[in-house]
């Protein structure tokens, strides 16, 4: 009985490997992005630059608000 169980476990593992192999082999690698030419007008300014611009506007607005609040408090 022990020999039969070992045989069935081995057979089950082999069948699982055969069934799962096509799913791993069909995956395609994503295309390599060569980057964007900075002189191309279609090249988007995206990601970090837009976040830095938004943060700069926010800091400037906060400083202007605090300065205006400080001036009205003196008077």
C-alpha positions in Angstrom: 0.0 0.0 0.0 2.9 2.4 0.8 4.4 1.8 -2.6 1.1 2.5 -4.3 0.7 5.8 -2.4 4.2 6.9 -3.3 3.5 6.1 -7.0 0.2 8.1 -6.9 1.9 11.1 -5.3 4.7 11.1 -7.9 2.1 10.7 -10.7 0.0 13.6 -9.2 3.1 15.9 -9.0 4.0 15.1 -12.6 0.5 15.7 -13.8 0.4 19.1 -11.9 3.7 20.1 -13.5 2.4 19.2 -17.0 -0.9 21.1 -16.4 0.7 24.2 -14.9 3.6 24.5 -17.4 1.7 26.0 -20.3 0.4 28.8 -18.1 4.0 29.8 -17.1 5.3 29.4 -20.6 2.7 31.5 -22.4 3.6 34.7 -20.4 5.2 37.3 -22.6 7.7 39.8 -21.4 6.5 43.4 -21.6 8.0 45.5 -24.4 11.1 47.4 -23.5 10.4 51.1 -23.3 13.2 53.0 -25.0 12.2 56.2 -23.3 10.9 59.4 -24.7 12.8 61.8 -26.9 12.9 65.1 -25.1 12.6 67.0 -28.4 9.4 65.1 -29.3 6.4 67.3 -28.6 4.3 64.2 -27.8 6.6 63.4 -24.9 4.5 63.8 -21.8 5.8 65.6 -18.7 4.5 63.0 -16.2 5.1 61.7 -12.8 7.5 63.5 -10.5 7.7 66.8 -12.3 4.0 67.4 -12.1 4.0 66.5 -8.4 6.9 68.9 -7.7 5.1 71.7 -9.6 1.9 71.0 -7.5 3.9 71.0 -4.3 5.6 74.3 -5.2 2.2 75.9 -5.9 0.9 74.6 -2.6 3.9 75.9 -0.6 3.7 79.3 -2.3 0.0 79.6 -1.6 0.5 78.7 2.0 3.3 81.3 2.4 1.2 84.0 0.8 -1.8 83.1 3.0 0.4 83.2 6.2 1.9 86.6 5.1 -1.5 88.1 4.5 -2.8 86.7 7.8 0.3 88.2 9.6 -0.2 91.6 8.0 -3.9 91.8 9.0 -3.1 90.8 12.5 -0.7 93.7 13.0 -3.2 96.3 12.0 
